[in-house]
Amino acid sequence: MTNELPAIPAADLLERLRRWEESGATWHVLTRSERGVTVSLCRCDDGEEVERLRTDDPVAVALLHGRTGSDDGD
């Protein structure tokens, strides 16, 4: 059994990040490689991590290229 997060499609990841930001919370890129990205969703009040999302979708990897988190802007 592996502890690796299941990969989600780019559209799902990007929609989750958009909704997360709209609610006033933040997200941060934890790991990045040519094969995928793992993102931490954090609470807006104290920055505590709530959930991690992972994608290996090339579209999401390209769209998040160079970004470190929600504070980077679009």
PQR file of N, CA, C, O and H, with PARSE charges and radii, in Angstrom:
ATOM      1  N   MET A   1       0.850  -1.190   0.000 -0.4000 1.5000
ATOM      2  CA  MET A   1       0.000   0.000   0.000 -0.0000 2.0000
ATOM      3  C   MET A   1       0.889   1.244   0.000  0.5500 1.7000
ATOM      4  O   MET A   1       1.902   1.290   0.698 -0.5500 1.4000
ATOM      5  N   THR A   2       0.508   2.239  -0.778 -0.4000 1.5000
ATOM      6  CA  THR A   2       1.293   3.466  -0.895 -0.0000 2.0000
ATOM      7  C   THR A   2       0.569   4.639  -0.249  0.5500 1.7000
ATOM      8  O   THR A   2      -0.660   4.671  -0.203 -0.5500 1.4000
ATOM      9  H   THR A   2      -0.315   2.201  -1.345  0.4000 1.0000
ATOM     10  N   ASN A   3       1.340   5.600   0.249 -0.4000 1.5000
ATOM     11  CA  ASN A   3       0.762   6.806   0.844 -0.0000 2.0000
ATOM     12  C   ASN A   3       0.636   7.924  -0.168  0.5500 1.7000
ATOM     13  O   ASN A   3       0.252   9.039   0.183 -0.5500 1.4000
ATOM     14  H   ASN A   3       2.339   5.573   0.212  0.4000 1.0000
ATOM     15  N   GLU A   4       0.955   7.639  -1.423 -0.4000 1.5000
ATOM     16  CA  GLU A   4       0.911   8.669  -2.461 -0.0000 2.0000
ATOM     17  C   GLU A   4      -0.527   9.106  -2.716  0.5500 1.7000
ATOM     18  O   GLU A   4      -1.450   8.293  -2.770 -0.5500 1.4000
ATOM     19  H   GLU A   4       1.267   6.733  -1.708  0.4000 1.0000
ATOM     20  N   LEU A   5      -0.683  10.408  -2.869 -0.4000 1.5000
ATOM     21  CA  LEU A   5      -2.001  10.965  -3.177 -0.0000 2.0000
ATOM     22  C   LEU A   5      -2.435  10.547  -4.573  0.5500 1.7000
ATOM     23  O   LEU A   5      -1.595  10.442  -5.468 -0.5500 1.4000
ATOM     24  H   LEU A   5       0.067  11.068  -2.826  0.4000 1.0000
ATOM     25  N   PRO A   6      -3.716  10.308  -4.781 -0.5600 1.5000
ATOM     26  CA  PRO A   6      -4.187  10.041  -6.140  0.2800 2.0000
ATOM     27  C   PRO A   6      -4.092  11.314  -6.976  0.5500 1.7000
ATOM     28  O   PRO A   6      -4.362  12.408  -6.479 -0.5500 1.4000
ATOM     29  N   ALA A   7      -3.719  11.179  -8.211 -0.4000 1.5000
ATOM     30  CA  ALA A   7      -3.620  12.314  -9.123 -0.0000 2.0000
ATOM     31  C   ALA A   7      -5.008  12.706  -9.613  0.5500 1.7000
ATOM     32  O   ALA A   7      -5.845  11.846  -9.887 -0.5500 1.4000
ATOM     33  H   ALA A   7      -3.499  10.291  -8.615  0.4000 1.0000
ATOM     34  N   ILE A   8      -5.247  14.017  -9.722 -0.4000 1.5000
ATOM     35  CA  ILE A   8      -6.519  14.506 -10.230 -0.0000 2.0000
ATOM     36  C   ILE A   8      -6.278  15.256 -11.542  0.5500 1.7000
ATOM     37  O   ILE A   8      -5.183  15.769 -11.773 -0.5500 1.4000
ATOM     38  H   ILE A   8      -4.567  14.716  -9.499  0.4000 1.0000
ATOM     39  N   PRO A   9      -7.295  15.320 -12.396 -0.5600 1.5000
ATOM     40  CA  PRO A   9      -7.164  16.031 -13.681  0.2800 2.0000
ATOM     41  C   PRO A   9      -6.959  17.536 -13.475  0.5500 1.7000
ATOM     42  O   PRO A   9      -7.332  18.087 -12.439 -0.5500 1.4000
ATOM     43  N   ALA A  10      -6.368  18.184 -14.467 -0.4000 1.5000
ATOM     44  CA  ALA A  10      -6.086  19.622 -14.409 -0.0000 2.0000
ATOM     45  C   ALA A  10      -7.344  20.427 -14.121  0.5500 1.7000
ATOM     46  O   ALA A  10      -7.320  21.320 -13.274 -0.5500 1.4000
ATOM     47  H   ALA A  10      -6.066  17.736 -15.309  0.4000 1.0000
ATOM     48  N   ALA A  11      -8.435  20.133 -14.803 -0.4000 1.5000
ATOM     49  CA  ALA A  11      -9.665  20.911 -14.618 -0.0000 2.0000
ATOM     50  C   ALA A  11     -10.144  20.848 -13.169  0.5500 1.7000
ATOM     51  O   ALA A  11     -10.586  21.857 -12.619 -0.5500 1.4000
ATOM     52  H   ALA A  11      -8.455  19.407 -15.491  0.4000 1.0000
ATOM     53  N   ASP A  12     -10.058  19.678 -12.553 -0.4000 1.5000
ATOM     54  CA  ASP A  12     -10.483  19.528 -11.154 -0.0000 2.0000
ATOM     55  C   ASP A  12      -9.563  20.312 -10.222  0.5500 1.7000
ATOM     56  O   ASP A  12     -10.036  21.005  -9.322 -0.5500 1.4000
ATOM     57  H   ASP A  12      -9.698  18.859 -13.000  0.4000 1.0000
ATOM     58  N   LEU A  13      -8.256  20.206 -10.433 -0.4000 1.5000
ATOM     59  CA  LEU A  13      -7.303  20.922  -9.590 -0.0000 2.0000
ATOM     60  C   LEU A  13      -7.505  22.432  -9.712  0.5500 1.7000
ATOM     61  O   LEU A  13      -7.588  23.130  -8.702 -0.5500 1.4000
ATOM     62  H   LEU A  13      -7.872  19.643 -11.165  0.4000 1.0000
ATOM     63  N   LEU A  14      -7.583  22.930 -10.924 -0.4000 1.5000
ATOM     64  CA  LEU A  14      -7.711  24.362 -11.129 -0.0000 2.0000
ATOM     65  C   LEU A  14      -9.026  24.910 -10.574  0.5500 1.7000
ATOM     66  O   LEU A  14      -9.055  26.021 -10.045 -0.5500 1.4000
ATOM     67  H   LEU A  14      -7.515  22.363 -11.745  0.4000 1.0000
ATOM     68  N   GLU A  15     -10.094  24.159 -10.687 -0.4000 1.5000
ATOM     69  CA  GLU A  15     -11.383  24.569 -10.115 -0.0000 2.0000
ATOM     70  C   GLU A  15     -11.287  24.618  -8.590  0.5500 1.7000
ATOM     71  O   GLU A  15     -11.778  25.561  -7.971 -0.5500 1.4000
ATOM     72  H   GLU A  15     -10.071  23.256 -11.117  0.4000 1.0000
ATOM     73  N   ARG A  16     -10.664  23.619  -7.986 -0.4000 1.5000
ATOM     74  CA  ARG A  16     -10.499  23.603  -6.526 -0.0000 2.0000
ATOM     75  C   ARG A  16      -9.659  24.789  -6.061  0.5500 1.7000
ATOM     76  O   ARG A  16      -9.995  25.432  -5.067 -0.5500 1.4000
ATOM     77  H   ARG A  16     -10.265  22.853  -8.489  0.4000 1.0000
ATOM     78  N   LEU A  17      -8.562  25.085  -6.777 -0.4000 1.5000
ATOM     79  CA  LEU A  17      -7.713  26.215  -6.398 -0.0000 2.0000
ATOM     80  C   LEU A  17      -8.472  27.532  -6.538  0.5500 1.7000
ATOM     81  O   LEU A  17      -8.340  28.409  -5.684 -0.5500 1.4000
ATOM     82  H   LEU A  17      -8.289  24.563  -7.584  0.4000 1.0000
ATOM     83  N   ARG A  18      -9.262  27.683  -7.597 -0.4000 1.5000
ATOM     84  CA  ARG A  18     -10.048  28.907  -7.796 -0.0000 2.0000
ATOM     85  C   ARG A  18     -11.044  29.101  -6.652  0.5500 1.7000
ATOM     86  O   ARG A  18     -11.134  30.189  -6.083 -0.5500 1.4000
ATOM     87  H   ARG A  18      -9.369  26.970  -8.290  0.4000 1.0000
ATOM     88  N   ARG A  19     -11.787  28.050  -6.320 -0.4000 1.5000
ATOM     89  CA  ARG A  19     -12.766  28.139  -5.234 -0.0000 2.0000
ATOM     90  C   ARG A  19     -12.079  28.419  -3.896  0.5500 1.7000
ATOM     91  O   ARG A  19     -12.586  29.183  -3.074 -0.5500 1.4000
ATOM     92  H   ARG A  19     -11.713  27.166  -6.783  0.4000 1.0000
ATOM     93  N   TRP A  20     -10.929  27.797  -3.691 -0.4000 1.5000
ATOM     94  CA  TRP A  20     -10.173  27.981  -2.454 -0.0000 2.0000
ATOM     95  C   TRP A  20      -9.772  29.451  -2.299  0.5500 1.7000
ATOM     96  O   TRP A  20      -9.957  30.040  -1.234 -0.5500 1.4000
ATOM     97  H   TRP A  20     -10.517  27.176  -4.358  0.4000 1.0000
ATOM     98  N   GLU A  21      -9.227  30.032  -3.355 -0.4000 1.5000
ATOM     99  CA  GLU A  21      -8.821  31.445  -3.331 -0.0000 2.0000
ATOM    100  C   GLU A  21     -10.031  32.357  -3.128  0.5500 1.7000
ATOM    101  O   GLU A  21      -9.963  33.313  -2.356 -0.5500 1.4000
ATOM    102  H   GLU A  21      -9.077  29.554  -4.220  0.4000 1.0000
ATOM    103  N   GLU A  22     -11.136  32.067  -3.817 -0.4000 1.5000
ATOM    104  CA  GLU A  22     -12.338  32.896  -3.693 -0.0000 2.0000
ATOM    105  C   GLU A  22     -12.885  32.913  -2.274  0.5500 1.7000
ATOM    106  O   GLU A  22     -13.538  33.876  -1.871 -0.5500 1.4000
ATOM    107  H   GLU A  22     -11.192  31.291  -4.444  0.4000 1.0000
ATOM    108  N   SER A  23     -12.624  31.847  -1.507 -0.4000 1.5000
ATOM    109  CA  SER A  23     -13.093  31.794  -0.125 -0.0000 2.0000
ATOM    110  C   SER A  23     -12.140  32.531   0.818  0.5500 1.7000
ATOM    111  O   SER A  23     -12.406  32.630   2.016 -0.5500 1.4000
ATOM    112  H   SER A  23     -12.094  31.064  -1.834  0.4000 1.0000
ATOM    113  N   GLY A  24     -11.024  33.052   0.275 -0.4000 1.5000
ATOM    114  CA  GLY A  24     -10.088  33.808   1.084 -0.0000 2.0000
ATOM    115  C   GLY A  24      -8.936  32.993   1.634  0.5500 1.7000
ATOM    116  O   GLY A  24      -8.095  33.519   2.363 -0.5500 1.4000
ATOM    117  H   GLY A  24     -10.808  32.972  -0.698  0.4000 1.0000
ATOM    118  N   ALA A  25      -8.888  31.719   1.293 -0.4000 1.5000
ATOM    119  CA  ALA A  25      -7.823  30.845   1.782 -0.0000 2.0000
ATOM    120  C   ALA A  25      -6.639  30.857   0.811  0.5500 1.7000
ATOM    121  O   ALA A  25      -6.715  31.452  -0.264 -0.5500 1.4000
ATOM    122  H   ALA A  25      -9.571  31.292   0.700  0.4000 1.0000
ATOM    123  N   THR A  26      -5.556  30.202   1.195 -0.4000 1.5000
ATOM    124  CA  THR A  26      -4.353  30.186   0.370 -0.0000 2.0000
ATOM    125  C   THR A  26      -3.957  28.757  -0.001  0.5500 1.7000
ATOM    126  O   THR A  26      -4.399  27.786   0.612 -0.5500 1.4000
ATOM    127  H   THR A  26      -5.494  29.719   2.069  0.4000 1.0000
ATOM    128  N   TRP A  27      -3.117  28.666  -1.016 -0.4000 1.5000
ATOM    129  CA  TRP A  27      -2.538  27.385  -1.398 -0.0000 2.0000
ATOM    130  C   TRP A  27      -1.077  27.611  -1.745  0.5500 1.7000
ATOM    131  O   TRP A  27      -0.670  28.712  -2.118 -0.5500 1.4000
ATOM    132  H   TRP A  27      -2.757  29.455  -1.515  0.4000 1.0000
ATOM    133  N   HIS A  28      -0.286  26.531  -1.612 -0.4000 1.5000
ATOM    134  CA  HIS A  28       1.151  26.610  -1.854 -0.0000 2.0000
ATOM    135  C   HIS A  28       1.617  25.363  -2.585  0.5500 1.7000
ATOM    136  O   HIS A  28       1.167  24.260  -2.274 -0.5500 1.4000
ATOM    137  H   HIS A  28      -0.616  25.637  -1.309  0.4000 1.0000
ATOM    138  N   VAL A  29       2.504  25.520  -3.544 -0.4000 1.5000
ATOM    139  CA  VAL A  29       3.111  24.377  -4.215 -0.0000 2.0000
ATOM    140  C   VAL A  29       4.126  23.763  -3.258  0.5500 1.7000
ATOM    141  O   VAL A  29       5.042  24.442  -2.792 -0.5500 1.4000
ATOM    142  H   VAL A  29       2.870  26.416  -3.796  0.4000 1.0000
ATOM    143  N   LEU A  30       3.958  22.472  -2.968 -0.4000 1.5000
ATOM    144  CA  LEU A  30       4.881  21.773  -2.076 -0.0000 2.0000
ATOM    145  C   LEU A  30       6.005  21.096  -2.836  0.5500 1.7000
ATOM    146  O   LEU A  30       7.177  21.207  -2.477 -0.5500 1.4000
ATOM    147  H   LEU A  30       3.214  21.921  -3.346  0.4000 1.0000
ATOM    148  N   THR A  31       5.623  20.389  -3.897 -0.4000 1.5000
ATOM    149  CA  THR A  31       6.617  19.710  -4.722 -0.0000 2.0000
ATOM    150  C   THR A  31       6.272  19.915  -6.180  0.5500 1.7000
ATOM    151  O   THR A  31       5.113  20.088  -6.558 -0.5500 1.4000
ATOM    152  H   THR A  31       4.671  20.299  -4.188  0.4000 1.0000
ATOM    153  N   ARG A  32       7.322  19.890  -6.986 -0.4000 1.5000
ATOM    154  CA  ARG A  32       7.140  20.080  -8.423 -0.0000 2.0000
ATOM    155  C   ARG A  32       8.197  19.248  -9.132  0.5500 1.7000
ATOM    156  O   ARG A  32       9.360  19.211  -8.733 -0.5500 1.4000
ATOM    157  H   ARG A  32       8.263  19.750  -6.679  0.4000 1.0000
ATOM    158  N   SER A  33       7.763  18.587 -10.188 -0.4000 1.5000
ATOM    159  CA  SER A  33       8.686  17.873 -11.060 -0.0000 2.0000
ATOM    160  C   SER A  33       8.112  17.948 -12.466  0.5500 1.7000
ATOM    161  O   SER A  33       7.025  18.490 -12.671 -0.5500 1.4000
ATOM    162  H   SER A  33       6.818  18.618 -10.513  0.4000 1.0000
ATOM    163  N   GLU A  34       8.841  17.406 -13.434 -0.4000 1.5000
ATOM    164  CA  GLU A  34       8.284  17.410 -14.796 -0.0000 2.0000
ATOM    165  C   GLU A  34       7.080  16.510 -14.893  0.5500 1.7000
ATOM    166  O   GLU A  34       6.300  16.616 -15.839 -0.5500 1.4000
ATOM    167  H   GLU A  34       9.723  16.967 -13.268  0.4000 1.0000
ATOM    168  N   ARG A  35       6.916  15.626 -13.929 -0.4000 1.5000
ATOM    169  CA  ARG A  35       5.801  14.678 -13.975 -0.0000 2.0000
ATOM    170  C   ARG A  35       4.616  15.064 -13.118  0.5500 1.7000
ATOM    171  O   ARG A  35       3.578  14.405 -13.186 -0.5500 1.4000
ATOM    172  H   ARG A  35       7.550  15.541 -13.161  0.4000 1.0000
ATOM    173  N   GLY A  36       4.732  16.113 -12.309 -0.4000 1.5000
ATOM    174  CA  GLY A  36       3.582  16.455 -11.486 -0.0000 2.0000
ATOM    175  C   GLY A  36       3.835  17.563 -10.486  0.5500 1.7000
ATOM    176  O   GLY A  36       4.957  18.039 -10.312 -0.5500 1.4000
ATOM    177  H   GLY A  36       5.575  16.648 -12.254  0.4000 1.0000
ATOM    178  N   VAL A  37       2.742  17.960  -9.827 -0.4000 1.5000
ATOM    179  CA  VAL A  37       2.765  19.026  -8.832 -0.0000 2.0000
ATOM    180  C   VAL A  37       1.905  18.588  -7.652  0.5500 1.7000
ATOM    181  O   VAL A  37       0.840  17.999  -7.836 -0.5500 1.4000
ATOM    182  H   VAL A  37       1.831  17.574  -9.967  0.4000 1.0000
ATOM    183  N   THR A  38       2.379  18.881  -6.427 -0.4000 1.5000
ATOM    184  CA  THR A  38       1.584  18.666  -5.225 -0.0000 2.0000
ATOM    185  C   THR A  38       1.358  20.025  -4.582  0.5500 1.7000
ATOM    186  O   THR A  38       2.293  20.806  -4.399 -0.5500 1.4000
ATOM    187  H   THR A  38       3.245  19.360  -6.278  0.4000 1.0000
ATOM    188  N   VAL A  39       0.096  20.295  -4.240 -0.4000 1.5000
ATOM    189  CA  VAL A  39      -0.309  21.588  -3.709 -0.0000 2.0000
ATOM    190  C   VAL A  39      -0.929  21.392  -2.330  0.5500 1.7000
ATOM    191  O   VAL A  39      -1.673  20.438  -2.103 -0.5500 1.4000
ATOM    192  H   VAL A  39      -0.662  19.661  -4.388  0.4000 1.0000
ATOM    193  N   SER A  40      -0.615  22.298  -1.420 -0.4000 1.5000
ATOM    194  CA  SER A  40      -1.182  22.308  -0.073 -0.0000 2.0000
ATOM    195  C   SER A  40      -2.265  23.375  -0.002  0.5500 1.7000
ATOM    196  O   SER A  40      -2.014  24.534  -0.334 -0.5500 1.4000
ATOM    197  H   SER A  40      -0.010  23.073  -1.604  0.4000 1.0000
ATOM    198  N   LEU A  41      -3.467  22.999   0.427 -0.4000 1.5000
ATOM    199  CA  LEU A  41      -4.561  23.940   0.652 -0.0000 2.0000
ATOM    200  C   LEU A  41      -4.524  24.336   2.125  0.5500 1.7000
ATOM    201  O   LEU A  41      -4.570  23.473   3.002 -0.5500 1.4000
ATOM    202  H   LEU A  41      -3.671  22.058   0.697  0.4000 1.0000
ATOM    203  N   CYS A  42      -4.439  25.639   2.399 -0.4000 1.5000
ATOM    204  CA  CYS A  42      -4.286  26.127   3.775 -0.0000 2.0000
ATOM    205  C   CYS A  42      -5.441  27.026   4.176  0.5500 1.7000
ATOM    206  O   CYS A  42      -6.025  27.724   3.347 -0.5500 1.4000
ATOM    207  H   CYS A  42      -4.401  26.340   1.686  0.4000 1.0000
ATOM    208  N   ARG A  43      -5.756  26.996   5.460 -0.4000 1.5000
ATOM    209  CA  ARG A  43      -6.839  27.817   5.999 -0.0000 2.0000
ATOM    210  C   ARG A  43      -6.504  29.294   5.914  0.5500 1.7000
ATOM    211  O   ARG A  43      -5.334  29.675   5.931 -0.5500 1.4000
ATOM    212  H   ARG A  43      -5.281  26.430   6.133  0.4000 1.0000
ATOM    213  N   CYS A  44      -7.532  30.124   5.824 -0.4000 1.5000
ATOM    214  CA  CYS A  44      -7.307  31.562   5.703 -0.0000 2.0000
ATOM    215  C   CYS A  44      -6.993  32.212   7.042  0.5500 1.7000
ATOM    216  O   CYS A  44      -6.397  33.288   7.064 -0.5500 1.4000
ATOM    217  H   CYS A  44      -8.483  29.815   5.811  0.4000 1.0000
ATOM    218  N   ASP A  45      -7.369  31.602   8.152 -0.4000 1.5000
ATOM    219  CA  ASP A  45      -7.167  32.260   9.440 -0.0000 2.0000
ATOM    220  C   ASP A  45      -5.782  32.023  10.038  0.5500 1.7000
ATOM    221  O   ASP A  45      -5.174  32.953  10.568 -0.5500 1.4000
ATOM    222  H   ASP A  45      -7.853  30.728   8.134  0.4000 1.0000
ATOM    223  N   ASP A  46      -5.278  30.793   9.959 -0.4000 1.5000
ATOM    224  CA  ASP A  46      -3.984  30.529  10.587 -0.0000 2.0000
ATOM    225  C   ASP A  46      -2.986  29.822   9.669  0.5500 1.7000
ATOM    226  O   ASP A  46      -1.880  29.492  10.097 -0.5500 1.4000
ATOM    227  H   ASP A  46      -5.773  30.038   9.529  0.4000 1.0000
ATOM    228  N   GLY A  47      -3.364  29.589   8.424 -0.4000 1.5000
ATOM    229  CA  GLY A  47      -2.448  28.961   7.473 -0.0000 2.0000
ATOM    230  C   GLY A  47      -2.242  27.470   7.656  0.5500 1.7000
ATOM    231  O   GLY A  47      -1.372  26.883   7.014 -0.5500 1.4000
ATOM    232  H   GLY A  47      -4.263  29.857   8.076  0.4000 1.0000
ATOM    233  N   GLU A  48      -3.027  26.851   8.522 -0.4000 1.5000
ATOM    234  CA  GLU A  48      -2.907  25.410   8.752 -0.0000 2.0000
ATOM    235  C   GLU A  48      -3.311  24.654   7.484  0.5500 1.7000
ATOM    236  O   GLU A  48      -4.301  24.986   6.832 -0.5500 1.4000
ATOM    237  H   GLU A  48      -3.734  27.329   9.044  0.4000 1.0000
ATOM    238  N   GLU A  49      -2.524  23.637   7.153 -0.4000 1.5000
ATOM    239  CA  GLU A  49      -2.856  22.818   5.988 -0.0000 2.0000
ATOM    240  C   GLU A  49      -4.120  22.013   6.256  0.5500 1.7000
ATOM    241  O   GLU A  49      -4.281  21.396   7.309 -0.5500 1.4000
ATOM    242  H   GLU A  49      -1.720  23.367   7.683  0.4000 1.0000
ATOM    243  N   VAL A  50      -5.009  22.040   5.271 -0.4000 1.5000
ATOM    244  CA  VAL A  50      -6.271  21.312   5.365 -0.0000 2.0000
ATOM    245  C   VAL A  50      -6.240  20.067   4.482  0.5500 1.7000
ATOM    246  O   VAL A  50      -6.764  19.017   4.851 -0.5500 1.4000
ATOM    247  H   VAL A  50      -4.878  22.542   4.416  0.4000 1.0000
ATOM    248  N   GLU A  51      -5.618  20.201   3.315 -0.4000 1.5000
ATOM    249  CA  GLU A  51      -5.636  19.106   2.348 -0.0000 2.0000
ATOM    250  C   GLU A  51      -4.475  19.275   1.371  0.5500 1.7000
ATOM    251  O   GLU A  51      -3.968  20.378   1.163 -0.5500 1.4000
ATOM    252  H   GLU A  51      -5.192  21.054   3.015  0.4000 1.0000
ATOM    253  N   ARG A  52      -4.071  18.155   0.778 -0.4000 1.5000
ATOM    254  CA  ARG A  52      -3.080  18.184  -0.301 -0.0000 2.0000
ATOM    255  C   ARG A  52      -3.708  17.613  -1.559  0.5500 1.7000
ATOM    256  O   ARG A  52      -4.473  16.650  -1.512 -0.5500 1.4000
ATOM    257  H   ARG A  52      -4.483  17.259   0.947  0.4000 1.0000
ATOM    258  N   LEU A  53      -3.367  18.230  -2.691 -0.4000 1.5000
ATOM    259  CA  LEU A  53      -3.836  17.774  -3.993 -0.0000 2.0000
ATOM    260  C   LEU A  53      -2.626  17.509  -4.867  0.5500 1.7000
ATOM    261  O   LEU A  53      -1.615  18.205  -4.770 -0.5500 1.4000
ATOM    262  H   LEU A  53      -2.746  19.013  -2.730  0.4000 1.0000
ATOM    263  N   ARG A  54      -2.731  16.504  -5.720 -0.4000 1.5000
ATOM    264  CA  ARG A  54      -1.640  16.180  -6.630 -0.0000 2.0000
ATOM    265  C   ARG A  54      -2.192  16.000  -8.029  0.5500 1.7000
ATOM    266  O   ARG A  54      -3.276  15.447  -8.218 -0.5500 1.4000
ATOM    267  H   ARG A  54      -3.552  15.939  -5.799  0.4000 1.0000
ATOM    268  N   THR A  55      -1.433  16.474  -9.010 -0.4000 1.5000
ATOM    269  CA  THR A  55      -1.806  16.250 -10.406 -0.0000 2.0000
ATOM    270  C   THR A  55      -0.564  15.881 -11.200  0.5500 1.7000
ATOM    271  O   THR A  55       0.536  16.357 -10.921 -0.5500 1.4000
ATOM    272  H   THR A  55      -0.553  16.923  -8.857  0.4000 1.0000
ATOM    273  N   ASP A  56      -0.757  15.043 -12.172 -0.4000 1.5000
ATOM    274  CA  ASP A  56       0.312  14.738 -13.122 -0.0000 2.0000
ATOM    275  C   ASP A  56      -0.128  15.157 -14.526  0.5500 1.7000
ATOM    276  O   ASP A  56       0.488  14.788 -15.526 -0.5500 1.4000
ATOM    277  H   ASP A  56      -1.651  14.656 -12.399  0.4000 1.0000
ATOM    278  N   ASP A  57      -1.206  15.934 -14.570 -0.4000 1.5000
ATOM    279  CA  ASP A  57      -1.754  16.426 -15.828 -0.0000 2.0000
ATOM    280  C   ASP A  57      -0.826  17.512 -16.384  0.5500 1.7000
ATOM    281  O   ASP A  57      -0.579  18.510 -15.706 -0.5500 1.4000
ATOM    282  H   ASP A  57      -1.706  16.234 -13.757  0.4000 1.0000
ATOM    283  N   PRO A  58      -0.311  17.334 -17.603 -0.5600 1.5000
ATOM    284  CA  PRO A  58       0.618  18.310 -18.178  0.2800 2.0000
ATOM    285  C   PRO A  58       0.048  19.720 -18.283  0.5500 1.7000
ATOM    286  O   PRO A  58       0.798  20.693 -18.202 -0.5500 1.4000
ATOM    287  N   VAL A  59      -1.249  19.846 -18.458 -0.4000 1.5000
ATOM    288  CA  VAL A  59      -1.876  21.169 -18.544 -0.0000 2.0000
ATOM    289  C   VAL A  59      -1.723  21.899 -17.207  0.5500 1.7000
ATOM    290  O   VAL A  59      -1.332  23.066 -17.183 -0.5500 1.4000
ATOM    291  H   VAL A  59      -1.858  19.056 -18.524  0.4000 1.0000
ATOM    292  N   ALA A  60      -2.025  21.226 -16.105 -0.4000 1.5000
ATOM    293  CA  ALA A  60      -1.897  21.841 -14.783 -0.0000 2.0000
ATOM    294  C   ALA A  60      -0.443  22.137 -14.456  0.5500 1.7000
ATOM    295  O   ALA A  60      -0.129  23.189 -13.900 -0.5500 1.4000
ATOM    296  H   ALA A  60      -2.343  20.278 -16.125  0.4000 1.0000
ATOM    297  N   VAL A  61       0.437  21.220 -14.798 -0.4000 1.5000
ATOM    298  CA  VAL A  61       1.869  21.426 -14.548 -0.0000 2.0000
ATOM    299  C   VAL A  61       2.335  22.689 -15.282  0.5500 1.7000
ATOM    300  O   VAL A  61       3.077  23.495 -14.721 -0.5500 1.4000
ATOM    301  H   VAL A  61       0.182  20.365 -15.250  0.4000 1.0000
ATOM    302  N   ALA A  62       1.905  22.856 -16.519 -0.4000 1.5000
ATOM    303  CA  ALA A  62       2.289  24.036 -17.301 -0.0000 2.0000
ATOM    304  C   ALA A  62       1.683  25.315 -16.723  0.5500 1.7000
ATOM    305  O   ALA A  62       2.366  26.336 -16.636 -0.5500 1.4000
ATOM    306  H   ALA A  62       1.302  22.200 -16.975  0.4000 1.0000
ATOM    307  N   LEU A  63       0.412  25.272 -16.329 -0.4000 1.5000
ATOM    308  CA  LEU A  63      -0.246  26.461 -15.788 -0.0000 2.0000
ATOM    309  C   LEU A  63       0.334  26.895 -14.445  0.5500 1.7000
ATOM    310  O   LEU A  63       0.329  28.084 -14.125 -0.5500 1.4000
ATOM    311  H   LEU A  63      -0.143  24.443 -16.400  0.4000 1.0000
ATOM    312  N   LEU A  64       0.829  25.948 -13.663 -0.4000 1.5000
ATOM    313  CA  LEU A  64       1.416  26.279 -12.366 -0.0000 2.0000
ATOM    314  C   LEU A  64       2.919  26.517 -12.448  0.5500 1.7000
ATOM    315  O   LEU A  64       3.556  26.821 -11.440 -0.5500 1.4000
ATOM    316  H   LEU A  64       0.833  24.983 -13.923  0.4000 1.0000
ATOM    317  N   HIS A  65       3.485  26.381 -13.638 -0.4000 1.5000
ATOM    318  CA  HIS A  65       4.923  26.579 -13.812 -0.0000 2.0000
ATOM    319  C   HIS A  65       5.328  27.977 -13.323  0.5500 1.7000
ATOM    320  O   HIS A  65       4.747  28.981 -13.735 -0.5500 1.4000
ATOM    321  H   HIS A  65       2.967  26.134 -14.458  0.4000 1.0000
ATOM    322  N   GLY A  66       6.310  28.023 -12.460 -0.4000 1.5000
ATOM    323  CA  GLY A  66       6.801  29.293 -11.948 -0.0000 2.0000
ATOM    324  C   GLY A  66       6.019  29.864 -10.785  0.5500 1.7000
ATOM    325  O   GLY A  66       6.464  30.829 -10.163 -0.5500 1.4000
ATOM    326  H   GLY A  66       6.782  27.207 -12.126  0.4000 1.0000
ATOM    327  N   ARG A  67       4.885  29.306 -10.478 -0.4000 1.5000
ATOM    328  CA  ARG A  67       4.084  29.787  -9.342 -0.0000 2.0000
ATOM    329  C   ARG A  67       4.456  29.017  -8.086  0.5500 1.7000
ATOM    330  O   ARG A  67       4.718  27.815  -8.142 -0.5500 1.4000
ATOM    331  H   ARG A  67       4.523  28.523 -10.983  0.4000 1.0000
ATOM    332  N   THR A  68       4.478  29.706  -6.958 -0.4000 1.5000
ATOM    333  CA  THR A  68       4.743  29.049  -5.678 -0.0000 2.0000
ATOM    334  C   THR A  68       3.492  28.946  -4.822  0.5500 1.7000
ATOM    335  O   THR A  68       3.455  28.199  -3.844 -0.5500 1.4000
ATOM    336  H   THR A  68       4.265  30.682  -6.913  0.4000 1.0000
ATOM    337  N   GLY A  69       2.454  29.713  -5.203 -0.4000 1.5000
ATOM    338  CA  GLY A  69       1.224  29.666  -4.427 -0.0000 2.0000
ATOM    339  C   GLY A  69       0.223  30.713  -4.861  0.5500 1.7000
ATOM    340  O   GLY A  69       0.411  31.408  -5.860 -0.5500 1.4000
ATOM    341  H   GLY A  69       2.484  30.319  -5.997  0.4000 1.0000
ATOM    342  N   SER A  70      -0.841  30.811  -4.091 -0.4000 1.5000
ATOM    343  CA  SER A  70      -1.923  31.720  -4.430 -0.0000 2.0000
ATOM    344  C   SER A  70      -1.508  33.186  -4.344  0.5500 1.7000
ATOM    345  O   SER A  70      -2.149  34.037  -4.961 -0.5500 1.4000
ATOM    346  H   SER A  70      -0.994  30.246  -3.279  0.4000 1.0000
ATOM    347  N   ASP A  71      -0.469  33.496  -3.607 -0.4000 1.5000
ATOM    348  CA  ASP A  71      -0.015  34.872  -3.488 -0.0000 2.0000
ATOM    349  C   ASP A  71       0.699  35.375  -4.730  0.5500 1.7000
ATOM    350  O   ASP A  71       0.950  36.573  -4.855 -0.5500 1.4000
ATOM    351  H   ASP A  71       0.051  32.804  -3.106  0.4000 1.0000
ATOM    352  N   ASP A  72       1.032  34.474  -5.653 -0.4000 1.5000
ATOM    353  CA  ASP A  72       1.744  34.847  -6.877 -0.0000 2.0000
ATOM    354  C   ASP A  72       0.852  35.550  -7.904  0.5500 1.7000
ATOM    355  O   ASP A  72       1.357  36.220  -8.805 -0.5500 1.4000
ATOM    356  H   ASP A  72       0.828  33.500  -5.551  0.4000 1.0000
ATOM    357  N   GLY A  73      -0.449  35.404  -7.774 -0.4000 1.5000
ATOM    358  CA  GLY A  73      -1.363  35.967  -8.772 -0.0000 2.0000
ATOM    359  C   GLY A  73      -1.426  35.089 -10.009  0.5500 1.7000
ATOM    360  O   GLY A  73      -0.748  34.064 -10.082 -0.5500 1.4000
ATOM    361  H   GLY A  73      -0.858  34.860  -7.042  0.4000 1.0000
ATOM    362  N   ASP A  74      -2.222  35.478 -10.964 -0.4000 1.5000
ATOM    363  CA  ASP A  74      -2.413  34.649 -12.167 -0.0000 2.0000
ATOM    364  C   ASP A  74      -1.383  34.966 -13.217  0.5500 1.7000
ATOM    365  O   ASP A  74      -1.391  34.366 -14.292 -0.5500 1.4000
ATOM    366  H   ASP A  74      -2.773  36.311 -10.904  0.4000 1.0000
TER
END
